[in-house]
Amino acid sequence: MSNNYDIKELREKIDRCKNMKLSDVSLDDVDEISSIKIDRRKSSNERILDFLRKTKNPYIFKVNNTLVRISFSNNDRTADDCLTSVLKNLYR
């Protein structure tokens, strides 16, 4: 699975994007969430990796030209759990 993805590059992207604020981003800098196509037949991990690879910023995107920033609370859920939940809800 990871042979198709540059994991180091994805980690760098996550690190670069995770602390960005909405005020640091313009609408042109992010993807419209409805335009991101993920293959539902892939495993959860592969769908997450696809999402990370395909998006300009995995934390900030637009929905009907409105900027949306996702964040994670400091609890027992991992980022993987949260992203998996988001992707499952979006692409069911």
Z-matrix of the N, CA and C atoms (Angstrom, degrees):
N
C 1 1.441
C 2 1.518 1 110.84
N 3 1.317 2 119.23 1 -53.14
C 4 1.461 3 120.70 2 -174.50
C 5 1.525 4 112.77 3 -69.37
N 6 1.335 5 117.90 4 -9.60
C 7 1.459 6 119.74 5 177.54
C 8 1.524 7 111.70 6 -65.16
N 9 1.317 8 117.37 7 -24.63
C 10 1.457 9 121.74 8 -179.93
C 11 1.523 10 112.75 9 -84.52
N 12 1.315 11 117.19 10 -7.42
C 13 1.460 12 121.71 11 -173.42
C 14 1.520 13 109.90 12 -128.01
N 15 1.302 14 115.67 13 142.22
C 16 1.457 15 120.90 14 173.60
C 17 1.527 16 106.40 15 -91.01
N 18 1.320 17 115.59 16 93.13
C 19 1.459 18 121.76 17 -174.17
C 20 1.533 19 111.16 18 -61.15
N 21 1.317 20 116.30 19 -39.36
C 22 1.470 21 119.11 20 178.79
C 23 1.531 22 110.12 21 -61.60
N 24 1.307 23 116.42 22 -43.71
C 25 1.462 24 121.33 23 179.27
C 26 1.535 25 110.91 24 -63.32
N 27 1.337 26 117.14 25 -41.30
C 28 1.462 27 120.58 26 178.43
C 29 1.526 28 111.34 27 -64.85
N 30 1.318 29 117.22 28 -40.51
C 31 1.471 30 120.51 29 177.20
C 32 1.525 31 111.10 30 -62.76
N 33 1.320 32 116.43 31 -42.27
C 34 1.466 33 120.00 32 177.93
C 35 1.528 34 110.77 33 -62.79
N 36 1.312 35 116.24 34 -39.98
C 37 1.459 36 120.96 35 178.08
C 38 1.527 37 110.50 36 -62.49
N 39 1.325 38 116.52 37 -45.45
C 40 1.463 39 120.86 38 178.22
C 41 1.520 40 110.52 39 -60.72
N 42 1.312 41 117.17 40 -46.63
C 43 1.469 42 120.54 41 179.59
C 44 1.526 43 111.82 42 -61.21
N 45 1.307 44 116.20 43 -40.09
C 46 1.467 45 121.32 44 -179.12
C 47 1.529 46 110.88 45 -68.64
N 48 1.308 47 117.38 46 -36.29
C 49 1.466 48 121.57 47 -172.15
C 50 1.529 49 114.22 48 -91.88
N 51 1.311 50 118.30 49 -24.59
C 52 1.463 51 119.28 50 -168.65
C 53 1.522 52 114.55 51 -65.52
N 54 1.304 53 118.74 52 -26.61
C 55 1.462 54 120.34 53 -178.98
C 56 1.521 55 113.86 54 -102.58
N 57 1.324 56 116.64 55 5.76
C 58 1.465 57 119.71 56 178.11
C 59 1.517 58 109.62 57 -68.68
N 60 1.310 59 115.32 58 143.03
C 61 1.459 60 121.67 59 177.97
C 62 1.526 61 108.82 60 -101.40
N 63 1.305 62 115.17 61 156.68
C 64 1.465 63 119.56 62 177.45
C 65 1.518 64 111.20 63 -56.70
N 66 1.314 65 116.48 64 -35.27
C 67 1.462 66 119.96 65 -179.13
C 68 1.532 67 112.83 66 -68.13
N 69 1.341 68 116.83 67 -15.68
C 70 1.465 69 121.68 68 179.18
C 71 1.529 70 112.20 69 -88.82
N 72 1.311 71 117.49 70 -2.16
C 73 1.456 72 121.83 71 -169.98
C 74 1.521 73 110.18 72 -126.15
N 75 1.324 74 115.95 73 141.48
C 76 1.466 75 119.46 74 172.45
C 77 1.530 76 108.69 75 -105.05
N 78 1.299 77 116.14 76 164.86
C 79 1.465 78 120.27 77 179.75
C 80 1.522 79 112.46 78 -56.97
N 81 1.323 80 116.80 79 -32.43
C 82 1.464 81 120.60 80 -179.17
C 83 1.527 82 113.03 81 -74.03
N 84 1.328 83 116.47 82 -14.23
C 85 1.469 84 120.89 83 -177.23
C 86 1.523 85 113.39 84 -86.28
N 87 1.322 86 117.18 85 -6.43
C 88 1.465 87 119.95 86 -174.92
C 89 1.525 88 110.58 87 -130.51
N 90 1.315 89 114.96 88 166.86
C 91 1.461 90 122.16 89 -178.38
C 92 1.522 91 111.33 90 -91.30
N 93 1.317 92 115.25 91 148.41
C 94 1.468 93 120.78 92 168.15
C 95 1.524 94 105.62 93 -76.38
N 96 1.333 95 116.21 94 123.02
C 97 1.470 96 120.66 95 -172.61
C 98 1.532 97 111.69 96 -58.09
N 99 1.314 98 117.97 97 -34.39
C 100 1.470 99 120.31 98 -178.50
C 101 1.529 100 112.86 99 -70.15
N 102 1.327 101 117.29 100 -16.33
C 103 1.462 102 119.90 101 -179.88
C 104 1.531 103 112.91 102 -88.94
N 105 1.311 104 116.85 103 -6.37
C 106 1.472 105 120.59 104 -179.85
C 107 1.523 106 108.14 105 -87.52
N 108 1.300 107 115.98 106 114.65
C 109 1.463 108 121.42 107 -176.89
C 110 1.527 109 109.70 108 -103.56
N 111 1.326 110 115.17 109 124.72
C 112 1.459 111 122.20 110 -179.56
C 113 1.528 112 107.82 111 -121.46
N 114 1.310 113 116.04 112 134.23
C 115 1.461 114 121.63 113 179.97
C 116 1.528 115 109.47 114 -73.30
N 117 1.313 116 116.35 115 114.27
C 118 1.473 117 121.74 116 -177.99
C 119 1.525 118 113.10 117 -69.06
N 120 1.295 119 117.15 118 -15.93
C 121 1.469 120 119.91 119 -179.03
C 122 1.519 121 112.18 120 -78.61
N 123 1.315 122 116.94 121 -12.58
C 124 1.461 123 120.53 122 -179.93
C 125 1.522 124 110.35 123 -79.01
N 126 1.318 125 115.32 124 161.90
C 127 1.465 126 120.57 125 177.04
C 128 1.521 127 109.96 126 -67.01
N 129 1.322 128 116.91 127 164.47
C 130 1.472 129 121.54 128 178.65
C 131 1.513 130 111.14 129 -55.21
N 132 1.308 131 116.02 130 -46.17
C 133 1.466 132 120.01 131 -178.83
C 134 1.521 133 111.88 132 -62.30
N 135 1.318 134 116.30 133 -41.81
C 136 1.468 135 119.34 134 179.25
C 137 1.528 136 111.43 135 -67.68
N 138 1.330 137 117.29 136 -36.22
C 139 1.467 138 119.85 137 177.19
C 140 1.524 139 110.59 138 -65.33
N 141 1.311 140 117.10 139 -40.26
C 142 1.469 141 120.60 140 177.58
C 143 1.522 142 109.81 141 -63.56
N 144 1.316 143 116.89 142 -46.18
C 145 1.463 144 120.34 143 179.31
C 146 1.523 145 111.17 144 -61.97
N 147 1.325 146 116.87 145 -40.42
C 148 1.471 147 120.66 146 176.72
C 149 1.520 148 110.61 147 -61.40
N 150 1.318 149 116.39 148 -45.91
C 151 1.461 150 120.77 149 179.05
C 152 1.521 151 110.35 150 -59.13
N 153 1.318 152 117.12 151 -46.64
C 154 1.466 153 120.77 152 179.86
C 155 1.523 154 111.39 153 -62.56
N 156 1.316 155 116.53 154 -39.87
C 157 1.465 156 120.80 155 -178.96
C 158 1.524 157 111.79 156 -70.89
N 159 1.316 158 117.36 157 -39.33
C 160 1.460 159 121.38 158 -172.88
C 161 1.527 160 113.96 159 -81.24
N 162 1.314 161 117.72 160 -24.05
C 163 1.461 162 119.63 161 -176.59
C 164 1.515 163 111.78 162 -88.95
N 165 1.320 164 115.05 163 148.46
C 166 1.465 165 119.79 164 174.57
C 167 1.520 166 109.73 165 -70.21
N 168 1.329 167 116.27 166 -39.32
C 169 1.455 168 121.99 167 179.18
C 170 1.533 169 106.85 168 -143.49
N 171 1.334 170 118.13 169 113.80
C 172 1.465 171 119.59 170 -176.55
C 173 1.528 172 114.24 171 -71.26
N 174 1.321 173 117.68 172 -10.50
C 175 1.460 174 121.76 173 -179.08
C 176 1.524 175 113.14 174 -100.12
N 177 1.318 176 116.99 175 -23.98
C 178 1.458 177 120.58 176 -177.99
C 179 1.532 178 108.40 177 -128.39
N 180 1.305 179 115.12 178 130.32
C 181 1.452 180 120.84 179 177.59
C 182 1.520 181 107.16 180 -147.48
N 183 1.304 182 116.72 181 178.04
C 184 1.462 183 118.65 182 177.53
C 185 1.517 184 110.12 183 -118.02
N 186 1.322 185 113.85 184 147.66
C 187 1.452 186 122.82 185 175.12
C 188 1.524 187 105.59 186 -127.22
N 189 1.321 188 116.16 187 112.36
C 190 1.468 189 121.24 188 -177.22
C 191 1.529 190 111.67 189 51.43
N 192 1.325 191 115.36 190 48.33
C 193 1.467 192 123.32 191 178.37
C 194 1.532 193 114.66 192 64.08
N 195 1.323 194 116.48 193 22.55
C 196 1.459 195 122.01 194 173.40
C 197 1.524 196 108.09 195 -115.07
N 198 1.314 197 116.61 196 127.26
C 199 1.462 198 120.30 197 178.62
C 200 1.523 199 110.28 198 -69.79
N 201 1.323 200 115.16 199 136.60
C 202 1.459 201 122.40 200 178.42
C 203 1.515 202 107.39 201 -130.57
N 204 1.320 203 115.93 202 132.74
C 205 1.467 204 120.73 203 176.85
C 206 1.511 205 108.15 204 -118.40
N 207 1.329 206 116.27 205 127.11
C 208 1.459 207 119.26 206 175.80
C 209 1.522 208 108.15 207 -96.34
N 210 1.303 209 115.00 208 146.68
C 211 1.459 210 120.84 209 176.27
C 212 1.516 211 107.63 210 -143.49
N 213 1.294 212 115.08 211 167.66
C 214 1.454 213 120.52 212 -175.45
C 215 1.517 214 109.31 213 -123.78
N 216 1.319 215 115.62 214 133.19
C 217 1.457 216 119.30 215 178.60
C 218 1.523 217 109.66 216 -76.03
N 219 1.285 218 115.41 217 161.61
C 220 1.463 219 121.58 218 -179.04
C 221 1.529 220 108.51 219 -85.42
N 222 1.329 221 115.48 220 84.02
C 223 1.461 222 120.76 221 178.79
C 224 1.516 223 109.04 222 -139.12
N 225 1.306 224 117.02 223 -163.21
C 226 1.463 225 120.40 224 -175.92
C 227 1.527 226 114.19 225 -80.04
N 228 1.329 227 117.95 226 -9.22
C 229 1.465 228 120.26 227 178.86
C 230 1.516 229 109.69 228 -78.60
N 231 1.305 230 115.93 229 135.97
C 232 1.461 231 120.62 230 177.89
C 233 1.524 232 109.81 231 -86.04
N 234 1.310 233 115.48 232 164.78
C 235 1.463 234 120.19 233 175.15
C 236 1.525 235 109.83 234 -58.59
N 237 1.320 236 117.16 235 -38.78
C 238 1.467 237 120.87 236 177.50
C 239 1.528 238 110.61 237 -58.97
N 240 1.344 239 116.79 238 -44.06
C 241 1.465 240 120.63 239 179.01
C 242 1.522 241 110.36 240 -59.77
N 243 1.313 242 115.77 241 -46.12
C 244 1.463 243 120.57 242 -177.29
C 245 1.523 244 111.59 243 -67.19
N 246 1.317 245 117.35 244 -46.25
C 247 1.463 246 120.19 245 179.26
C 248 1.521 247 111.36 246 -64.42
N 249 1.320 248 116.38 247 -39.15
C 250 1.462 249 119.91 248 177.63
C 251 1.523 250 109.84 249 -61.24
N 252 1.312 251 116.70 250 -43.85
C 253 1.459 252 121.36 251 178.84
C 254 1.526 253 111.23 252 -61.90
N 255 1.319 254 116.85 253 -45.46
C 256 1.466 255 120.88 254 178.95
C 257 1.523 256 110.35 255 -60.94
N 258 1.323 257 116.21 256 -48.78
C 259 1.462 258 119.35 257 -178.44
C 260 1.527 259 112.48 258 -63.94
N 261 1.325 260 116.34 259 -40.10
C 262 1.463 261 118.97 260 179.28
C 263 1.529 262 110.36 261 -62.96
N 264 1.329 263 117.11 262 -40.23
C 265 1.464 264 120.52 263 179.38
C 266 1.525 265 112.02 264 -69.06
N 267 1.320 266 117.55 265 -36.75
C 268 1.460 267 120.76 266 -178.81
C 269 1.516 268 112.51 267 -74.84
N 270 1.307 269 117.28 268 -35.22
C 271 1.471 270 121.04 269 -169.73
C 272 1.516 271 112.98 270 -118.53
N 273 1.318 272 117.49 271 37.80
C 274 1.476 273 117.88 272 177.07
C 275 1.482 274 111.14 273 -91.97
